[in-house]
């Protein structure tokens, strides 16, 4: 159960990064170069969660 909770926590962090990127996309003066780090963080976290799920 602890692994599942850790996985959910990582997915929540990924979602937070995605929302931050979306917020940036909707802001004036934003471009892909500014959003890329947030999107990469989100993807990295999703892949980490996927890896955790596959280990179970």
N, CA, C and O atoms as CSV, one atom per row, in Angstrom:
chain,resi,resn,atom,element,x,y,z
A,1,UNK,N,N,0.821,-1.191,0.000
A,1,UNK,CA,C,0.000,0.000,0.000
A,1,UNK,C,C,0.868,1.260,0.000
A,1,UNK,O,O,0.487,2.278,-0.578
A,2,UNK,N,N,2.030,1.192,0.645
A,2,UNK,CA,C,2.927,2.353,0.674
A,2,UNK,C,C,3.426,2.701,-0.717
A,2,UNK,O,O,3.568,3.879,-1.044
A,3,UNK,N,N,3.693,1.698,-1.542
A,3,UNK,CA,C,4.153,1.958,-2.912
A,3,UNK,C,C,3.063,2.642,-3.726
A,3,UNK,O,O,3.333,3.538,-4.525
A,4,UNK,N,N,1.837,2.207,-3.511
A,4,UNK,CA,C,0.714,2.818,-4.215
A,4,UNK,C,C,0.571,4.278,-3.805
A,4,UNK,O,O,0.365,5.143,-4.656
A,5,UNK,N,N,0.678,4.558,-2.520
A,5,UNK,CA,C,0.580,5.929,-2.024
A,5,UNK,C,C,1.709,6.788,-2.599
A,5,UNK,O,O,1.490,7.944,-2.960
A,6,UNK,N,N,2.905,6.226,-2.682
A,6,UNK,CA,C,4.038,6.956,-3.253
A,6,UNK,C,C,3.785,7.252,-4.726
A,6,UNK,O,O,4.099,8.339,-5.212
A,7,UNK,N,N,3.221,6.286,-5.428
A,7,UNK,CA,C,2.912,6.463,-6.842
A,7,UNK,C,C,1.875,7.571,-7.035
A,7,UNK,O,O,2.024,8.419,-7.915
A,8,UNK,N,N,0.849,7.561,-6.228
A,8,UNK,CA,C,-0.181,8.597,-6.312
A,8,UNK,C,C,0.430,9.964,-6.021
A,8,UNK,O,O,0.088,10.951,-6.673
A,9,UNK,N,N,1.321,10.022,-5.055
A,9,UNK,CA,C,1.983,11.275,-4.728
A,9,UNK,C,C,2.780,11.804,-5.926
A,9,UNK,O,O,2.743,13.000,-6.219
A,10,UNK,N,N,3.489,10.927,-6.606
A,10,UNK,CA,C,4.256,11.328,-7.782
A,10,UNK,C,C,3.320,11.809,-8.895
A,10,UNK,O,O,3.622,12.784,-9.583
A,11,UNK,N,N,2.206,11.139,-9.066
A,11,UNK,CA,C,1.253,11.555,-10.099
A,11,UNK,C,C,0.646,12.923,-9.788
A,11,UNK,O,O,0.392,13.717,-10.694
A,12,UNK,N,N,0.419,13.189,-8.510
A,12,UNK,CA,C,-0.097,14.501,-8.122
A,12,UNK,C,C,0.942,15.582,-8.434
A,12,UNK,O,O,0.590,16.660,-8.914
A,13,UNK,N,N,2.198,15.301,-8.168
A,13,UNK,CA,C,3.265,16.251,-8.481
A,13,UNK,C,C,3.331,16.493,-9.990
A,13,UNK,O,O,3.540,17.620,-10.438
A,14,UNK,N,N,3.151,15.429,-10.762
A,14,UNK,CA,C,3.156,15.558,-12.217
A,14,UNK,C,C,1.995,16.440,-12.677
A,14,UNK,O,O,2.154,17.294,-13.550
A,15,UNK,N,N,0.850,16.223,-12.087
A,15,UNK,CA,C,-0.323,17.011,-12.452
A,15,UNK,C,C,-0.100,18.480,-12.114
A,15,UNK,O,O,-0.499,19.364,-12.872
A,16,UNK,N,N,0.530,18.735,-10.990
A,16,UNK,CA,C,0.823,20.113,-10.582
A,16,UNK,C,C,1.746,20.786,-11.598
A,16,UNK,O,O,1.541,21.947,-11.952
A,17,UNK,N,N,2.748,20.065,-12.061
A,17,UNK,CA,C,3.659,20.616,-13.078
A,17,UNK,C,C,2.910,20.875,-14.381
A,17,UNK,O,O,3.158,21.878,-15.050
A,18,UNK,N,N,2.007,19.987,-14.739
A,18,UNK,CA,C,1.219,20.172,-15.964
A,18,UNK,C,C,0.322,21.400,-15.858
A,18,UNK,O,O,0.207,22.178,-16.805
A,19,UNK,N,N,-0.302,21.566,-14.717
A,19,UNK,CA,C,-1.182,22.720,-14.516
A,19,UNK,C,C,-0.371,24.015,-14.560
A,19,UNK,O,O,-0.823,25.015,-15.118
A,20,UNK,N,N,0.822,23.995,-13.975
A,20,UNK,CA,C,1.676,25.182,-14.021
A,20,UNK,C,C,2.046,25.515,-15.465
A,20,UNK,O,O,2.074,26.684,-15.849
A,21,UNK,N,N,2.328,24.491,-16.258
A,21,UNK,CA,C,2.645,24.720,-17.668
A,21,UNK,C,C,1.434,25.276,-18.413
A,21,UNK,O,O,1.571,26.194,-19.221
A,22,UNK,N,N,0.268,24.733,-18.148
A,22,UNK,CA,C,-0.954,25.231,-18.786
A,22,UNK,C,C,-1.211,26.675,-18.386
A,22,UNK,O,O,-1.570,27.503,-19.223
A,23,UNK,N,N,-1.028,26.969,-17.124
A,23,UNK,CA,C,-1.204,28.343,-16.665
A,23,UNK,C,C,-0.241,29.274,-17.399
A,23,UNK,O,O,-0.613,30.372,-17.814
A,24,UNK,N,N,1.001,28.818,-17.552
A,24,UNK,CA,C,1.975,29.610,-18.277
A,24,UNK,C,C,1.598,29.796,-19.729
A,24,UNK,O,O,1.820,30.861,-20.306
A,25,UNK,N,N,1.024,28.755,-20.323
A,25,UNK,CA,C,0.605,28.828,-21.719
A,25,UNK,C,C,-0.482,29.885,-21.916
A,25,UNK,O,O,-0.538,30.552,-22.949
A,26,UNK,N,N,-1.331,30.021,-20.922
A,26,UNK,CA,C,-2.430,30.975,-21.020
A,26,UNK,C,C,-2.022,32.394,-20.641
A,26,UNK,O,O,-2.798,33.333,-20.815
A,27,UNK,N,N,-0.819,32.548,-20.130
A,27,UNK,CA,C,-0.331,33.868,-19.728
A,27,UNK,C,C,0.293,34.589,-20.915
A,27,UNK,O,O,0.798,33.964,-21.848
A,28,UNK,N,N,0.248,35.880,-20.860
A,28,UNK,CA,C,0.884,36.676,-21.907
A,28,UNK,C,C,2.392,36.514,-21.848
A,28,UNK,O,O,2.959,36.347,-20.768
A,29,UNK,N,N,3.030,36.560,-22.972
A,29,UNK,CA,C,4.473,36.510,-23.034
A,29,UNK,C,C,5.064,35.132,-22.826
A,29,UNK,O,O,6.278,34.996,-22.671
A,30,UNK,N,N,4.247,34.130,-22.821
A,30,UNK,CA,C,4.738,32.779,-22.611
A,30,UNK,C,C,5.074,32.136,-23.953
A,30,UNK,O,O,4.448,32.422,-24.973
A,31,UNK,N,N,6.074,31.263,-23.924
A,31,UNK,CA,C,6.409,30.516,-25.129
A,31,UNK,C,C,6.872,29.119,-24.729
A,31,UNK,O,O,7.029,28.815,-23.547
A,32,UNK,N,N,7.082,28.293,-25.720
A,32,UNK,CA,C,7.430,26.894,-25.443
A,32,UNK,C,C,8.725,26.779,-24.651
A,32,UNK,O,O,8.844,25.903,-23.794
A,33,UNK,N,N,9.678,27.631,-24.914
A,33,UNK,CA,C,10.964,27.568,-24.206
A,33,UNK,C,C,10.770,27.767,-22.706
A,33,UNK,O,O,11.461,27.144,-21.899
A,34,UNK,N,N,9.843,28.623,-22.337
A,34,UNK,CA,C,9.563,28.853,-20.915
A,34,UNK,C,C,8.773,27.698,-20.303
A,34,UNK,O,O,8.926,27.399,-19.119
A,35,UNK,N,N,7.939,27.056,-21.098
A,35,UNK,CA,C,7.084,25.982,-20.594
A,35,UNK,C,C,7.787,24.626,-20.577
A,35,UNK,O,O,7.416,23.736,-19.812
A,36,UNK,N,N,8.785,24.481,-21.410
A,36,UNK,CA,C,9.442,23.185,-21.575
A,36,UNK,C,C,9.917,22.553,-20.267
A,36,UNK,O,O,9.680,21.362,-20.064
A,37,UNK,N,N,10.577,23.296,-19.367
A,37,UNK,CA,C,11.024,22.664,-18.121
A,37,UNK,C,C,9.873,22.072,-17.305
A,37,UNK,O,O,10.015,20.995,-16.726
A,38,UNK,N,N,8.756,22.759,-17.256
A,38,UNK,CA,C,7.598,22.246,-16.506
A,38,UNK,C,C,7.031,20.998,-17.173
A,38,UNK,O,O,6.659,20.040,-16.495
A,39,UNK,N,N,6.965,21.014,-18.494
A,39,UNK,CA,C,6.457,19.847,-19.212
A,39,UNK,C,C,7.402,18.655,-19.053
A,39,UNK,O,O,6.953,17.520,-18.898
A,40,UNK,N,N,8.694,18.912,-19.090
A,40,UNK,CA,C,9.668,17.837,-18.904
A,40,UNK,C,C,9.589,17.261,-17.497
A,40,UNK,O,O,9.710,16.050,-17.311
A,41,UNK,N,N,9.386,18.121,-16.512
A,41,UNK,CA,C,9.228,17.653,-15.136
A,41,UNK,C,C,7.994,16.773,-15.014
A,41,UNK,O,O,8.036,15.713,-14.390
A,42,UNK,N,N,6.907,17.214,-15.606
A,42,UNK,CA,C,5.673,16.435,-15.563
A,42,UNK,C,C,5.871,15.064,-16.197
A,42,UNK,O,O,5.442,14.055,-15.638
A,43,UNK,N,N,6.513,15.019,-17.351
A,43,UNK,CA,C,6.748,13.750,-18.038
A,43,UNK,C,C,7.659,12.844,-17.210
A,43,UNK,O,O,7.414,11.643,-17.099
A,44,UNK,N,N,8.698,13.419,-16.639
A,44,UNK,CA,C,9.629,12.645,-15.819
A,44,UNK,C,C,8.904,12.013,-14.626
A,44,UNK,O,O,9.153,10.857,-14.282
A,45,UNK,N,N,8.016,12.774,-14.006
A,45,UNK,CA,C,7.274,12.255,-12.853
A,45,UNK,C,C,6.297,11.152,-13.257
A,45,UNK,O,O,6.141,10.167,-12.536
A,46,UNK,N,N,5.643,11.314,-14.403
A,46,UNK,CA,C,4.722,10.278,-14.876
A,46,UNK,C,C,5.481,8.987,-15.170
A,46,UNK,O,O,5.012,7.896,-14.846
A,47,UNK,N,N,6.651,9.115,-15.782
A,47,UNK,CA,C,7.453,7.925,-16.069
A,47,UNK,C,C,7.932,7.260,-14.787
A,47,UNK,O,O,8.016,6.033,-14.722
A,48,UNK,N,N,8.247,8.056,-13.764
A,48,UNK,CA,C,8.654,7.483,-12.484
A,48,UNK,C,C,7.488,6.723,-11.840
A,48,UNK,O,O,7.684,5.655,-11.260
A,49,UNK,N,N,6.294,7.271,-11.943
A,49,UNK,CA,C,5.116,6.589,-11.413
A,49,UNK,C,C,4.859,5.297,-12.172
A,49,UNK,O,O,4.531,4.274,-11.571
A,50,UNK,N,N,5.005,5.342,-13.476
A,50,UNK,CA,C,4.823,4.144,-14.298
A,50,UNK,C,C,5.814,3.052,-13.881
A,50,UNK,O,O,5.453,1.880,-13.771
A,51,UNK,N,N,7.042,3.447,-13.656
A,51,UNK,CA,C,8.070,2.492,-13.240
A,51,UNK,C,C,7.718,1.868,-11.890
A,51,UNK,O,O,7.895,0.666,-11.690
A,52,UNK,N,N,7.224,2.686,-10.973
A,52,UNK,CA,C,6.818,2.169,-9.672
A,52,UNK,C,C,5.668,1.174,-9.795
A,52,UNK,O,O,5.648,0.149,-9.112
A,53,UNK,N,N,4.726,1.477,-10.657
A,53,UNK,CA,C,3.578,0.575,-10.830
A,53,UNK,C,C,4.016,-0.753,-11.438
A,53,UNK,O,O,3.498,-1.807,-11.070
A,54,UNK,N,N,4.961,-0.703,-12.360
A,54,UNK,CA,C,5.424,-1.930,-13.008
A,54,UNK,C,C,6.223,-2.815,-12.042
A,54,UNK,O,O,6.301,-4.028,-12.234
A,55,UNK,N,N,6.807,-2.217,-11.021
A,55,UNK,CA,C,7.561,-2.982,-10.041
A,55,UNK,C,C,6.648,-3.774,-9.109
A,55,UNK,O,O,7.078,-4.742,-8.480
A,56,UNK,N,N,5.415,-3.367,-9.026
A,56,UNK,CA,C,4.482,-4.045,-8.112
A,56,UNK,C,C,3.897,-5.283,-8.714
A,56,UNK,O,O,3.097,-5.964,-8.072
